Amino acid sequence: MRTFLRKRLGPLLEKLAAKASYPVKKDVFASLSRLLRHIQAKPGKKGLSLQADFSKDKFIIFSDHHKGNKDYSDDFATNEFNYLAALDFYFNHNYNYINLGDAEELWKYSPQQVIPKNKISLESEARFQKENRYFKTFGNHDLIWKNKIDVALWFKDIFKFPLEVWEGILLKTIIHDQELNIFLTHGHQGDKMSDNNGFSTWLVSHIWRPFQRYLRININTPSSDYALRDKHNIMMHEWSSRRKNLLLITGHTHKPVFASGLYSLHPGNQIPSGEIHSPVKKQNFKPSYFNSGCCCFNDGDITGIEIADNKIMLVKWHQKENIAERIVLEEKLLSEVMKDLNN
């Protein structure tokens, strides 16, 4: 029956899903603007607003782990070694951890398949939360994080409660007597299958996703379609470049981006799997957009964004001779980024 239904319905469903996921600029812009306004006007509802002093406050931002059930199609299994080593480093060095979403892969797997298989990683994350150093936004692949009942049901034995989950986070700081806002969200804004009202979200989570898993249908998303994720990154840059004194940090596309690709990679440093980190051609534009990349590159590497010591950095963790090694791919003083924003 599964084979029959997949043959009959698969092509149509894949086409509809791809169309629904394709970013439309006006929808992306409207959704990001709406969320930012909401956080600024009503912090603590959809999003969190935090005052930060980056001379002493330190943050690590990871996204898109896509933790699975440890089978052959689990995108995270080969990356867990580097991820756990990175978490140990950041926990011991007193970083705050911002998890930007798509932490669990719940399009391919059910929660009962994923969560028990990833307790070590989840408990490592929970260490930050127990010290009030853990901040979580939901993505479009880890849908249970959008529902407080689901969060309480599946994570009650791992995290302490209440466990707040946000759509966005706003870090506010002062650079040379000017306010700089750093806006963080997963980045699926404008995706009609994910960025929508409560009923549509419930429909996707409880009807479409189980049906997709039963039929074993893989759909094109920004994480697997190069043209789509390039277009989404460009839109994110265009939106952020129109804002004053604002940096936007997202995940979702799995493509690391540092300062809109304005600066050059350090000599000898390579993005995992040949990923392209610049969403647009070099020209006179603002270094306003950053993307943390992902924790599921097929070579086992992971990338993230660090903000510490008044600098912002794109970092990579990779395995070398059975040791996880941290490499800084890009770095810039926040004061220099701020200067370029104003230019």
Secondary structure, DSSP 8 states (H G I E B T S, - for coil): -HHHHHHHHHHHHHHHHHHHHS--HHHHHHHHHHHHHHHHHSTTSSEEEEE--TTT--EEEE----B--SSTT-SSGGGHHHHHHHHHHHHHTT-EEEE-S--B-TTTS-HHHHTGGGHHHHHHHHHHHHTT-EEEB--SS-GGGG-HHHHHHHHTTTS-SS---BSEEEEEEEETTEEEEEEEE-S-TT-TTTSS-HHHHHHIIIIIHHHHHHHT-----TTT-HHHHHHHHHHHHHHHHTSSSEEEEE-SS---BSGGG-S---TT---GGG----SS-SSS----EEE---S--TTS-EEEEEEETTEEEEEEEEEETTEEEEEEEEEEEHHHHHHHHH-
